Amino acid sequence: MPAESQRLFVLNPRRACWTPWLVLGGVGGFDLKERGGIVLVQVVFKDGTIGEPFEDGPTKSGNLGNKPVQKIRFKSLGREPVTIMFSVQ
């Protein structure tokens, strides 16, 4: 994703597997907002290490520190569709 771009998509709750990786290109940061449920989020850092999946949603959030992120993917944990607004900084 190019810097300062945005993506909006709906994560289907019937999808039992992870989404394909969204390649960010080693950006310094991103903003993730969900509406409608909780999702699992997993990242690959620019140095090639893979972060542990974490729950993210209205009441939960993961801490990635200051490591640049190369890729990110999502998985639904609920019964309702989750709208994800994602922007790269």
Phi and psi in degrees as a GROMACS rama.xvg file:
@    title "Ramachandran Plot"
@    xaxis  label "Phi"
@    yaxis  label "Psi"
@TYPE xy
-66.6065  152.124  PRO-2
-58.9143  146.464  ALA-3
59.1831  34.2248  GLU-4
-110.375  164.979  SER-5
-130.704  150.286  GLN-6
-134.434  141.158  ARG-7
-128.545  126.814  LEU-8
-150.356  163.732  PHE-9
-110.296  126.777  VAL-10
-91.4063  116.758  LEU-11
-73.1577  128.281  ASN-12
-69.1302  -17.5585  PRO-13
-81.4675  -8.53688  ARG-14
-76.15  110.322  ARG-15
-84.4372  -10.636  ALA-16
-113.584  174.501  CYS-17
-68.8692  153.135  TRP-18
-69.5654  163.564  THR-19
-62.5718  156.931  PRO-20
-65.5665  135.702  TRP-21
-98.841  114.55  LEU-22
-83.9866  122.305  VAL-23
-102.239  -21.7794  LEU-24
81.6774  29.0096  GLY-25
76.0359  35.6045  GLY-26
-69.3305  158.858  VAL-27
-74.3096  -30.0432  GLY-28
-164.071  166.491  GLY-29
-151.221  162.456  PHE-30
-121.195  130.227  ASP-31
-125.97  124.526  LEU-32
-128.924  132.5  LYS-33
-117.644  151.061  GLU-34
-134.572  127.983  ARG-35
105.944  -3.96657  GLY-36
169.507  -172.234  GLY-37
-111.68  140.153  ILE-38
-126.374  157.879  VAL-39
-89.6574  138.942  LEU-40
-124.591  138.084  VAL-41
-137.052  141.99  GLN-42
-126.874  155.482  VAL-43
-113.769  125.819  VAL-44
-81.4189  162.612  PHE-45
-59.1294  -28.8505  LYS-46
-79.4487  1.44234  ASP-47
93.9891  -7.28923  GLY-48
-77.4987  148.92  THR-49
-105.726  127.349  ILE-50
-77.9117  153.912  GLY-51
-67.5195  141.017  GLU-52
-60.2463  143.877  PRO-53
-136.877  152.684  PHE-54
-80.3559  138.968  GLU-55
-138.843  136.08  ASP-56
178.201  -160.229  GLY-57
-58.6013  -30.3717  PRO-58
-119.46  0.058491  THR-59
-130.382  153.83  LYS-60
-157.349  146.203  SER-61
-98.9307  158.058  GLY-62
-115.038  117.893  ASN-63
-98.7129  0.489877  LEU-64
67.3903  -147.734  GLY-65
-109.667  19.6865  ASN-66
-78.9314  132.256  LYS-67
-63.9075  139.541  PRO-68
-101.741  131.072  VAL-69
-91.2052  -45.7189  GLN-70
-142.364  157.376  LYS-71
-144.312  148.743  ILE-72
-144.977  165.372  ARG-73
-134.912  156.457  PHE-74
-146.772  133.861  LYS-75
-74.7847  142.222  SER-76
-116.168  2.45589  LEU-77
-120.656  -167.776  GLY-78
-105.712  -8.48333  ARG-79
-109.635  150.759  GLU-80
-61.9668  145.935  PRO-81
-115.266  123.624  VAL-82
-88.0602  125.776  THR-83
-115.228  124.593  ILE-84
-107.44  122.659  MET-85
-129.596  126.319  PHE-86
-131.609  143.666  SER-87
-101.077  135.221  VAL-88
